[in-house]
């Protein structure tokens, strides 16, 4: 994070940008009680320090027809760096996988998959396991999103 201090102004900027990433700079500056120039400089510093990685638009899964959310837990016998690099590239080539983690515990990897329905998920599943020795895949189907894409607690 370099020398960037997260004072109350920077925290206010971060909280506001998480909730409203497309907010005009003038309005953001007013909300955090800074001049527009001072606000702009702080945002640039936060970006350069890597605190702000990107600004994203949040789309509605339901409105776009992605009504099914699946969490797939994967256990594998292979743990080499070469295998992981190939598997990572393979998984990242599946656009429906929106989150991908290497985890500790009973499983090795966890994927969050969004898709239209169970038939579409089956095709994704077949693509996921194609060409890789995977010991176990256990998938959990979300019934309802109670909280999704929440802001970080800054």
C-alpha positions in Angstrom: 0.0 0.0 0.0 3.0 2.3 -0.2 2.8 5.4 2.1 -0.9 6.0 1.5 -2.6 6.8 4.8 -6.2 5.7 5.1 -7.4 8.7 7.1 -11.1 9.5 7.5 -11.2 11.2 4.0 -9.7 8.3 2.2 -12.0 5.8 4.0 -15.0 8.0 3.1 -13.9 8.1 -0.5 -13.6 4.3 -0.5 -16.9 3.7 1.1 -18.7 6.0 -1.3 -17.0 4.6 -4.4 -17.9 1.0 -3.4 -21.5 2.0 -3.2 -21.6 4.3 -6.2 -18.6 3.7 -8.5 -20.0 5.9 -11.3 -20.7 8.9 -9.1 -19.5 12.2 -10.7 -16.3 13.5 -9.1 -17.9 16.7 -8.1 -20.7 14.9 -6.2 -18.2 12.5 -4.6 -16.1 15.5 -3.4 -19.2 17.1 -1.9 -20.2 13.9 -0.1 -16.7 13.4 1.5 -16.3 17.2 2.2 -13.3 17.8 0.1 -12.6 20.1 -2.9 -12.9 18.4 -6.2 -9.1 18.7 -6.8 -8.2 17.3 -3.4 -10.6 14.4 -3.9 -9.2 13.7 -7.4 -5.6 13.7 -6.0 -6.6 11.3 -3.2 -8.3 8.9 -5.7 -5.2 8.9 -7.9 -3.0 8.1 -4.8 -5.3 5.3 -3.8 -5.2 3.9 -7.3 -1.4 4.2 -7.6 -1.0 2.5 -4.2 -3.2 -0.4 -5.3 -5.9 0.3 -2.8 -8.3 0.9 -5.6 -7.8 -1.9 -8.1 -10.6 -1.2 -10.5 -14.1 0.3 -10.8 -16.7 -2.1 -12.0 -20.3 -2.0 -13.1 -22.5 -4.5 -11.3 -25.0 -6.2 -13.6 -28.2 -8.0 -12.6 -27.7 -11.7 -12.9 -31.5 -12.3 -13.0 -32.1 -9.6 -15.6 -29.5 -11.2 -17.9 -30.9 -14.7 -17.4 -28.3 -16.1 -15.1 -30.7 -17.4 -12.5 -28.6 -20.3 -11.2 -25.6 -19.9 -8.9 -23.5 -22.9 -8.2 -20.6 -23.3 -5.7 -18.4 -26.2 -6.8 -15.9 -27.7 -4.5 -13.0 -29.6 -6.1 -10.6 -32.1 -4.6 -7.6 -33.3 -6.7 -4.7 -35.6 -6.3 -2.4 -33.4 -8.2 -0.8 -30.5 -6.4 2.2 -29.6 -8.6 2.7 -26.1 -9.8 2.5 -27.3 -13.4 -0.9 -28.9 -12.8 -2.2 -25.9 -11.0 -1.1 -23.5 -13.8 -2.8 -25.7 -16.4 -5.9 -26.0 -14.3 -6.0 -22.3 -13.6 -5.8 -21.5 -17.3 -8.5 -24.1 -18.1 -10.9 -22.8 -15.4 -10.3 -19.1 -16.3 -11.3 -20.1 -19.9 -14.8 -20.8 -18.6 -16.6 -17.4 -18.5 -19.4 -18.7 -16.2 -16.8 -19.2 -13.4 -16.9 -15.7 -11.8 -14.9 -16.5 -8.7 -12.1 -19.1 -8.3 -10.2 -19.9 -5.1 -7.5 -22.3 -4.0 -8.6 -23.2 -0.4 -7.6 -25.1 2.6 -9.6 -27.8 4.3 -11.3 -30.9 2.8 -11.3 -29.4 -0.7 -8.6 -27.8 -2.8 -10.6 -25.4 -5.0 -13.9 -23.5 -4.8 -15.6 -22.0 -7.8 -18.6 -19.7 -8.0 -20.4 -20.4 -11.3 -23.4 -18.4 -12.7 -25.5 -19.9 -15.4 -29.0 -20.0 -16.8 -30.3 -23.4 -15.6 -29.2 -26.9 -14.6 -28.8 -28.1 -18.2 -26.4 -25.2 -18.9 -24.6 -26.1 -15.6 -24.2 -29.7 -16.8 -22.4 -28.5 -19.9 -20.1 -26.3 -17.8 -19.4 -29.2 -15.5 -18.5 -31.4 -18.4 -16.1 -28.7 -19.7 -14.6 -28.2 -16.3 -13.6 -31.8 -15.8 -12.6 -32.5 -19.4 -8.9 -33.5 -19.5 -8.1 -33.1 -15.8 -7.7 -35.8 -13.1 -10.1 -34.6 -10.5 -10.8 -36.7 -7.4 -14.1 -35.2 -6.3 -16.4 -32.4 -7.5 -19.2 -31.5 -5.1 -21.6 -28.7 -6.1 -24.0 -26.7 -4.1 -26.9 -24.8 -5.7 -27.9 -21.5 -4.2 -31.6 -21.2 -3.4 -31.5 -17.5 -2.7 -28.9 -14.7 -2.6 -29.3 -13.1 0.8 -26.3 -10.8 0.3 -24.2 -10.7 -2.8 -21.2 -8.5 -3.8 -21.2 -6.6 -0.5 -18.7 -3.7 -0.1 -15.6 -4.2 2.0 -16.0 -3.0 5.5 -13.8 0.1 5.4 
